[in-house]
Amino acid sequence: MLLAVLQMQPVSADAVANLAQIEVAARSAAASSATLLVTPEMGVTGYAIWNDVARLAEGRDGSAVTRLVTLARETNGLSGNKRIEW
């Protein structure tokens, strides 16, 4: 199993910017035949989100989750598992 690790500085409360970084890394990892991309905890939302929790919170069908699922499908799942585990 070939692993790829993303080291990034998440932008606090900016899921769009963070997802863009994750997408670049996922596509690069897939192109390098990685089977798993490890991203930082809080990589989508960043850490200092105290005042933005309600705005950033979303369910399983939210935009960030949907984007990650789509990305996983487009890159053959990277994890070898075709679904996100909760």
N, C-alpha and C positions, 0 to 999 in steps of 0.2 A: 504494500500500500504506500503510495506516494502522498505525503501531506504537504499542504501549503499553509503558511501562517501569515495572516495579515496583521501587521503592527501599524496602527493608525492612531491619530489624535482625533477622536470624534468631536464634531462641532456640537456644543451643547444646544439642545432643543431644535436641531436642524436635521430632521430625518431625511430630507431630500438630498442634502449634501453628503450625509453619511452613507446613504444607500448608493449614491453615485460612486463613492470610493469602494464600497463593497462589490459593486457590479464590476468595476475595472479589475479588481483582484480576482473575482470569481472567473471572469473570462480568461484572464491570464493563467490562472491555475488550471482551468480546463484545457487550455491550449498546450499546457506543459504536462498533460496527462495525470494531474493530481486527482486523487479520489476523495479527498477531504480538504475543505478550506476551513481553518479555524480563525474565527473573528473574535475581537475583544467583547467581553461582557459589556452591555450598554452601548455597543457599537452603533446601533441605529439611532438612539436618542441622545447619547452623550450622558455625562454624569450630573452636571449641575442643572437639574430640571425641576427643582422644587415647585416653582411657580407655573410650570408648564405641564405638569403631570396630566391634568384633565384634558388638555388640548392634544397631547401626544398619545394618550391611551386609545387603544382600538381593540376590536374583537378579532376573531379568527379570519373574518372577511375584510379586514381593514386594508388600507392602501399599502402600508409597508409590508404586511404579511403577504398580500397578493403579489406584490413586486418580488419578494424573496422566493415565493413558490414558483412564479414564472421564470425567474432567473435560474432556479434549481433545475427546472425542466429543460431550459435551453442549454444548460451546461451538463446535462446528463446526471443531475442530482449532486454531483461532487461527493456526496457522502455514500453513494452506492445505495441509498435509500430514497425512494421516490416520494417521500412525504416528510413533512415537518412533525416532529414529536412534541407533544405538549406535556 
